[in-house]
């Protein structure tokens, strides 16, 4: 009732304004401008949007069922996984070391980039931060995931490049506490080849960071990013429906 009254009031105001303008300019109006009709025509947009969201959610859930092996996300061997929105945290112990891996699935899917060869699904390749914590220090590596062009098996398809590495004090608050600006970090591009193999390959592989790990991260991130997209659509539908 309130919306009808408002529309009528607006219509009268606009008609009066247009009629007055026409008289002043010497133009004769053949019929009144029905602004109420224009306003009313926009009202069903929310219903149309809700229907479109429902269809998209159904289609994405079907894709999840057929191509992403259902709602249950794949596991990453040896790690405990916790999530908070787009943030993912992997944790495990290695001897007297505590190992954390952090990544975020936002913008991790390049729709024009790599797809799963078997399933035709755009893949998520997030950047990773690895922390190896011992005593009061953490040795950190910032990794970029990439495709291994020389792969002959599925578990060899993905690898990583070390973009940056550094040592920082162990965090005192939250585990993913920002590293102080005073900490020196070095690019992974400029390092002696022997040290590269020992530190980036052997040292990390000894702690489970190898091509198999990369494949499992890509599988998990692809599935989890998709679930977050479906959740976003669902949240938008709920918001619009209020």
N, C-alpha and C positions, 0 to 999 in steps of 0.2 A: 504494500500500500504506500509506504513512504517513497519508494523509488518512482512509483507512478505519479505521485503528487509533485515530486521534484522535476520529473520530465515535463509534466504539463506546465509547471511554473516557468521552466527554462524556455519552453516553446513559446509561451506568451511574451516573455521578455524579448526573445530574439525576433519574433514576428513584429513586435512594436518597434524595435530598433530598426529592422530592415524596412518596415513601412515608412517610418519617419525619414530614413535616408532616401528612400525612393521619392517621397514627396518633395524633399529639398532639392533633389537633382532633376526633378521633372520626369522621372521614369515611372511608368504605371506597372504595378505588380500584377501578373496574371494569376498567381496563386501564392499563398503563404509558404514560407520555408518551414518544413517540418523537422526541426532539430531533434524533436523527441524521437522520431523514427530512426535518425542516425545514431542516437545514443542507444536505443533499444537494440539495434542491429549488432552492437558490440558486446552485449551482455552474454550471449552463448559462447563466447570465445573460451571462457574457463572450462566449460563442458567439453568443447572440442579439444582443448589442450589435455584435459584429463584422459579423454579417450585415446589420444595419440600416445600419451605416456604409458597407459595400460598396455597398448599394443607393443610398444617398444620394450617394456619390461618383460612381457610374455616372450617376445622374440629373443631377447638376450638370455633369458632363463633356458630357453630351448637350446640355444647355442652352447650354454654352459653344460647342459645335460648331454648333448651329442658330441661336443668337441673338447670339453674341458673336464671330462670325467666326473661330472656331478658337482654337488655343492661342497663336498669335502676337499679342502685344499691339499695338494701333495705335501709330503714331509721333506725335510732336509736332514739327511743322515747325521746323527750325533748331536744335533742342536735342539735346545728347547726354544720354542717360538712363541713370542708374545707380540700382540699387535695393538695399536692405538690409532684408529683412523687410518690415514695413509702411511703411518710410521710402522716399521717392522724391526724387531729386535731379536737377534739370535744369540744364544748364550750356551757355553759349555766350559768344562774344565779340561786342562791338559797338564797333567803333573801338578806342579805348584803354580801354574799359570791359570788365570781366568781370562777367557776369550769372549769378546763381544763383537757382534757384527750389526751394523745399523744401515738401513736403507729406507727410502721413501718411494712409493710407487707413483706419486704425482708426475705426470708428463713422462713416464717411463716407457710408454708405448708410442712408437713412430708408425702411424698408420700407413706410411709409404715405405716403411723399412722392412725388416725381416718378418717372415711368417713361418709358423710351424709347417714343415714340409708335409707331414702326414695329415694335419688337421686344418691347415689353411687359416689359422688364427694369428692375428698380429701379436708379436711377442713383446713382453716387457723386459727391458734390459736396464735396470736401475744401477746407479753407481753405488758402491759399497764403501763403508768405513769399517776397517778392522782394528780392534784394540786388543793387544796382548798385554795383560796387566801382570806385573810381578813386583812384589814389595810396594814401593810408593811411586812406581813409574809405569807408563804405558807406551809401548812401541806401536805406532799407528801407521796404517797403510790406507791410502785412498785409491780405490780400484775402479777402473772402467771395464765393464763387461763388453766382450766383442766376439764375433763369430770366427771360428778357427777354419780357415779355408782348406787346410790340409787334413781335416778330420775324415776318418774312415768308419767310425762308429758313432752311435747316437751320443754316448757319454763324452765324446771328444769334440762335439760340435761347437762348444763355447769355451772361451778362455778369458783371461783378464790381463789388463795392462796396469801396472802401478803408475798412477799419475803423480802421486806425492807420498812422501814418507817422513816421519819425524818421531822424536821422543818427547813426551810431555809428562808433567806430574799426574799421578793418578787422581781421578776426580774425587772431590770431597762431598759433593751433593748428589745430584742425579747422575746416573751412570753415563749419560750422553752429554755431560757438561761441556760447554764450549772450551776449546783450547785457548789459552791466553795468547794475545797478539805477539807477545815477546818470544814465543817459542819459534825457533828456526825450523823451517821445513824445506825439503829439497825435491826438485822434480825427479820423477822416475826415469825421465828420458836421458839424463846425463849421469851415468854411473858406469864404472868399469865393468866390462862384460863378465869377468870372473865373479865379481861381487854381485852382479845382477843374478847370475845363476844360483849362487849360494844363498843370497838373501831373499830374492823375489820368487825363485822357483823352489829350491830345496827346503829352505827354512819354513816357508808357508805350506808347502806340500806335506811336510812332516806334521803339521797341525790340521791337516784335512782340507787345505785350500788348493784344490786341483781342478781339472776339467770336469770331473764328475760333480763336484760341489757347484761349479758354475752352472751346469745343466739343471741341477736341482733348484738352484736359486731362480733361474729363468722360468722353470715350470711353476714354482710357487708364486713368483711375482706376477706372472701372466694370469694365473687363476685369481689371485688376490686382488689385483688391479681391476679385473673384470667384475668381481663381487662388489668392489667399492663403487664402480660405475652404476651397477644395478641399484645399490643402496641410494646413490645420489638421485637417480630417477624416482625411486620410491619416496624419498624425502620431499622432492619437488612436488610430486603428486599429492602428498599429504598436505603440504603447505598451500597449494593452490585450492585444495578442496575445503579449506577452513572457511 
